[in-house]
Amino acid sequence: MMLASGIFAAGRFRLRWGAMHGGNAEPALVMGIVNVTPDSFSDGGVHFDTAAAIAHGERLIAEGAHMLDVGGESTRPGAAEVSLDEERRRVLPVIAALAARGYCVSVDTRHAALMREAIDAGASIVNDVAALRGPGAIEVCAASDVGVVLMHMQGEPGTMQRAPTYDDVVQEVGDFLRDRARACEAAGIAPNRIVIDPGFGFGKTVEHNLELTRRLDELVSTRYPLLAGWSRKRTLGDLTGRQIPAQRAAASIAAACACVERGASIVRVHDVAPTVDALKVWRAMRPDSEYFAVGTPQR
């Protein structure tokens, strides 16, 4: 499969990806995860302090992240809801500090009020696990120039993994994402500001997650870039036997490369440096790489 290329418009940023002979485009964009939570499934509490979260974001940028996704509410299976005031307290200082340093910052939230405040604080992307279905969410984003990430989730975080069922998971997820993207366009959000996310692990079994990945090209066939968020997910633990999320880095990188091979434009990851390295090597080994241009010595 030839790599797609494109531009994601997110606030003042124009983020480019794709294979170009002799060019500097990335095979995929890397979104680094900054969880400002005490209870996220993988790194809850590690960067809960504002200063620690800011330092972590800077470290991810230094490792090669193109954007940072800052979230203050865990959406792991069974997670309890967080009050808006608490979510606000957690994320706004981190977003403001990282945006002031010139980084492309995403806010990971379901709440329109926080979306608006995060945009005012400098966020360039809104990443919503509810795909902007909450009251006022789509209007807030349409009134700004932020990029949006629309994710599929069956159910709510507290109950989504109890008994997820589909007749055809790829078709149903794809239909939902296309409908949400069309709703965004109808509200005034330009297509180049929209990214879709199949929501691995959000109301899906191991088999659902694998089927979505195997047939990811069917979702990529839409005109919207696709974000893949496999990083440290429980399915990887089930496949490898590694039940500690932090030990799933290698599995996460393999999943990220599998998704980029099938057309994903963005990967959302905890382990930025090894993912960046893996994508560089993966791209160099492709026949459409500049390393295989005519006249390049082969060894």
C-alpha positions, -999 to +999 in steps of 0.1 A: +000+000+000+014+034-010+015+059+019-011+086+018-001+122+024-019+152+036-022+182+059-041+183+092-051+219+099-051+225+137-053+261+149-021+279+137-005+246+129-004+227+095+008+192+103+020+172+073+025+135+068+032+111+039+060+096+018+078+120-005+110+111-024+138+134-012+114+152+012+111+155+050+075+144+054+069+119+082+053+085+075+028+094+102+024+120+129+031+111+165+008+123+193+024+121+227+001+113+257+002+136+288-022+122+314-028+146+342-047+120+362-043+098+393-061+068+378-053+064+340-048+027+332-011+030+323+005+060+339-021+074+363-004+096+390+030+097+373+025+132+359-004+143+381+015+173+394+013+203+370+051+208+368+057+171+362+031+171+334+047+201+317+081+186+320+068+153+306+053+172+276+086+189+269+104+156+271+079+140+245+085+169+221+122+164+225+117+127+216+100+136+184+063+141+192+045+164+167+016+172+191+007+166+228-026+152+240-034+165+275-062+148+294-075+152+330-102+125+331-094+088+328-115+070+303-102+035+311-129+008+315-147+013+348-134+048+353-154+072+375-164+106+362-144+136+372-161+169+380-156+197+355-139+219+381-114+192+389-107+184+352-103+221+346-078+224+375-058+196+362-054+204+325-057+242+319-023+252+335-006+224+316-022+233+283-014+270+287+023+264+296+029+239+267+011+261+242+031+291+253+063+272+245+050+269+209+039+233+209+008+219+192-014+209+221-046+188+221-072+187+249-087+153+256-121+160+270-158+154+265-170+186+280-179+217+258-171+242+286-136+228+290-131+227+253-138+264+251-115+272+280-087+250+266-089+267+232-087+300+250-056+287+268-039+278+235-051+243+226-051+237+188-069+203+188-099+189+206-098+151+210-132+138+221-139+102+229-176+111+224-170+125+189-185+159+198-219+146+207-221+164+240-242+195+244-225+225+228-193+206+218-196+208+180-206+245+183-175+253+203-152+237+178-170+252+148-166+286+163-128+282+164-101+270+140-091+239+161-086+205+146-109+178+160-104+141+166-137+121+165-135+088+183-159+058+183-169+044+216-197+019+223-213+029+256-196+049+284-162+044+300-178+030+331-197+002+313-182+000+278-163-033+283-191-053+299-205-069+267-196-050+235-214-065+205-215-057+167-228-074+136-199-060+116-176-039+138-157-023+108-189-012+090-206+000+122-176+020+134-170+034+099-207+045+095-206+062+129-174+081+121-186+092+087-218+104+102-200+124+129-176+139+103-205+150+081-222+166+111-190+185+118-188+197+082-224+207+083-216+228+114-188+246+096-157+226+104-136+222+073-127+186+062-090+192+067-096+199+104-112+165+110-095+133+121-113+100+128-104+074+155-119+039+156-114+038+194-095+006+200-105-007+234-135+016+238-164-009+238-145-035+219-133-071+225-099-084+215-114-098+184-131-064+176-098-046+180-079-070+158-106-070+131-106-032+130-068-032+125-068-059+099-094-040+079-082-005+087-079+003+051-117+003+048-118+032+073-089+049+057-109+049+024-128+079+038-113+113+030-104+119+066-071+111+082-072+083+108-057+083+143-047+049+158-046+047+196-032+012+205-007+023+230-004+000+260-040-012+256-053-042+275-057-062+243-019-060+239-016-075+273-040-103+264-020-110+232+015-109+249+007-120+285+022-087+298-004-075+323+016-044+334+008-017+309+043-001+310+057-034+298+037-032+266+059-007+247+072-032+221+037-045+215+024-009+212+051-001+186+042-032+166+006-022+166+014+014+156+035+002+126+007-022+116-018+007+116+005+030+096+011+002+071-027+002+066-029+039+062-032+055+096-020+091+096-015+097+133-005+074+162-013+083+198+014+069+220+030+069+255+064+057+243+074+084+218+111+079+212+110+042+203+079+048+182+095+075+162+126+053+157+105+024+146+086+045+121+118+059+106+132+024+100+099+010+088+096+039+062+132+035+051+126-002+043+096+005+021+100+004-017+086+039-020+112+054+003+138+078-009+164+053+002+154+032-027+154+060-053+172+053-086+210+056-081+210+050-044+237+024-035+221-007-021+239-029+005 
